[in-house]
Amino acid sequence: MEFVLSNNVDFCLLYNEHDGNTAVLIAVDNKIIGMIGIADPIKPTAPLTIFALQSMGLNVLLVTGDNMKTARAVATQVG
């Protein structure tokens, strides 16, 4: 966290996870020179699968090791 604060990282940029991406900062000599957004696209069949499971009366949960913003974005995409 100290590295992020000392490099004036814009938290909106750093946490672009609201789109379902994970931000990876690139630094050289303790200076941030870039950022890469990594996305794992949702399979086209996922929303229908979730709907089918819910129609069967099952409670569908999302379990992830990612952050809350990314989890919400994924949950929104799959229904």
C-alpha positions in Angstrom: 0.0 0.0 0.0 2.9 2.4 0.8 4.2 1.9 -2.8 0.8 2.8 -4.2 0.4 5.9 -2.1 3.9 7.1 -2.6 3.5 6.9 -6.4 0.2 8.9 -6.5 -1.7 6.1 -8.0 -5.3 7.1 -8.9 -7.4 4.6 -7.1 -10.1 4.8 -9.8 -7.5 3.7 -12.3 -6.0 1.0 -10.0 -9.4 -0.4 -9.2 -11.0 -0.7 -12.6 -12.4 -3.9 -11.4 -15.9 -2.5 -11.7 -15.7 -3.7 -15.3 -14.6 -7.1 -14.2 -11.0 -6.5 -14.9 -8.0 -6.9 -12.5 -5.5 -4.1 -12.6 -1.8 -4.9 -12.7 0.6 -2.0 -12.2 4.0 -2.1 -14.0 6.8 -0.3 -12.2 10.5 0.2 -13.0 12.8 1.6 -10.3 9.9 2.2 -8.0 8.1 4.3 -10.6 4.8 3.2 -12.1 5.1 3.2 -15.9 1.9 1.4 -16.9 -1.1 -0.7 -16.0 -2.6 -3.8 -17.6 -6.2 -4.8 -17.1 -6.7 -8.5 -17.1 -10.1 -9.9 -17.9 -11.4 -13.5 -17.8 -14.5 -13.3 -20.1 -17.8 -14.9 -19.0 -18.7 -17.9 -21.1 -21.8 -17.2 -23.3 -23.6 -20.1 -21.7 -23.1 -18.9 -18.1 -26.2 -16.7 -17.7 -28.5 -19.5 -19.0 -26.9 -22.0 -16.8 -27.4 -19.8 -13.7 -31.0 -19.2 -14.7 -31.6 -22.9 -15.1 -30.1 -23.7 -11.7 -32.2 -21.0 -10.1 -35.3 -22.3 -11.9 -34.7 -25.6 -10.2 -34.9 -23.9 -6.8 -31.2 -23.9 -6.2 -29.4 -21.0 -4.5 -26.5 -20.1 -6.7 -23.5 -18.5 -5.0 -20.4 -16.8 -6.5 -17.1 -17.8 -4.8 -14.1 -15.9 -5.8 -10.6 -14.9 -4.6 -10.9 -11.6 -6.4 -12.1 -8.3 -5.0 -15.6 -7.2 -4.3 -15.9 -4.9 -7.4 -14.8 -7.6 -9.7 -17.1 -10.1 -8.0 -20.1 -7.8 -8.4 -19.3 -7.1 -12.1 -19.1 -10.9 -12.8 -22.4 -11.5 -10.8 -24.1 -8.8 -12.8 -22.9 -10.3 -16.1 -24.2 -13.8 -15.3 -27.4 -12.8 -13.6 
